[in-house]
């Protein structure tokens, strides 16, 4: 369907009496991680303050066809690994589609919402934007998608809501606002406890779990020469974890900057101790896998490249598999590291 045909379809078929319906309409698709971490109510309140009215909402479980349809023009220009990470993130749980009316907009509602949303790239994103308000930490964990133009709105709505009857209900809800219809704010419960969206918080939590396992191995006599070092590292990570849990989840870049200022890397000491000339060179394979995973996580927190497949393999082989949300967050971080913002 061409852009001109899309516009004509809406004006003539979906809402024949609503002149300008398309220019007053917009929608936002809140990603599974955004929904699970309880950020949607914060987003809706922020948008309502800026003149957007909720017309209707729909919970969606996206599949690969939805992802391919939404970004059909972009996907051929992007590396397959990046496409897969985005697809995994968008299919990891329920998304929420929210259709908005913006009757007072001087420009198309889609354009205003796109401008308010802010860039997916944190380095190019205004401080006063929706994605900053939601605490989106990196390029791929951007938490919310919106169509760029009215024509994109029509096309993407057909992708997300393929049923004609269901789609007409959306347009009807959007059209009702022209005569003073009242918006309804949905109740969108997040998970308890909410999953973190910042990779450094995920990393600190995982490093603490790894050190707990190493301490257990030490108590069993598996690494006597390494026990003192691991105890020192565990105390340091306990301090880091306490600070990470206290950090503002809606300001992950500032929290990351503070974390890096106080981070005292230990992986080099660990690698030296496990080296062929090190005092703990005879430790068993489980200890080596745990230590390798620890090193990869610490590198990630410092902003250095890390090997996600190696990290995942080490965790799986030691019986500490990643959760769905940890995979989503670390997958995005492996390709688009979060910048530290002072």
Buried (B, 14 or more C-beta within 10 A) or exposed (E): EEEEEBBEBBBEEBBEEBEEBBBBBBBBBBBBBBBBBBBBBBBBEBBBEEBBBBBBBBEBEBEEEBBEBBBEEEBEEEEEEBBBBBBBBBBBBBBBBBBBBBEEBEEBBBBBBBEBBBBBBBEEBEEEBBBBBBBBBBBBBBBBBBBEBBBBBBBBBBBBBEEEEEBBBBBBBBBBBBEEBEBEBBEBEBEEEBBBBBBBBBBBBBBBBBBBBBBEBBEEEBBEBBBEBBBEBBEBBEEBBEBBEEBEBBBBBBBBBBBEEEBEBBBEEBBEBBEEEBBBEEBEEBBBBBBBBBBBBBBBBBBEEBBBEBBBBBBEBBEBEBEBBBBBBBBBBBBBBBBBBE
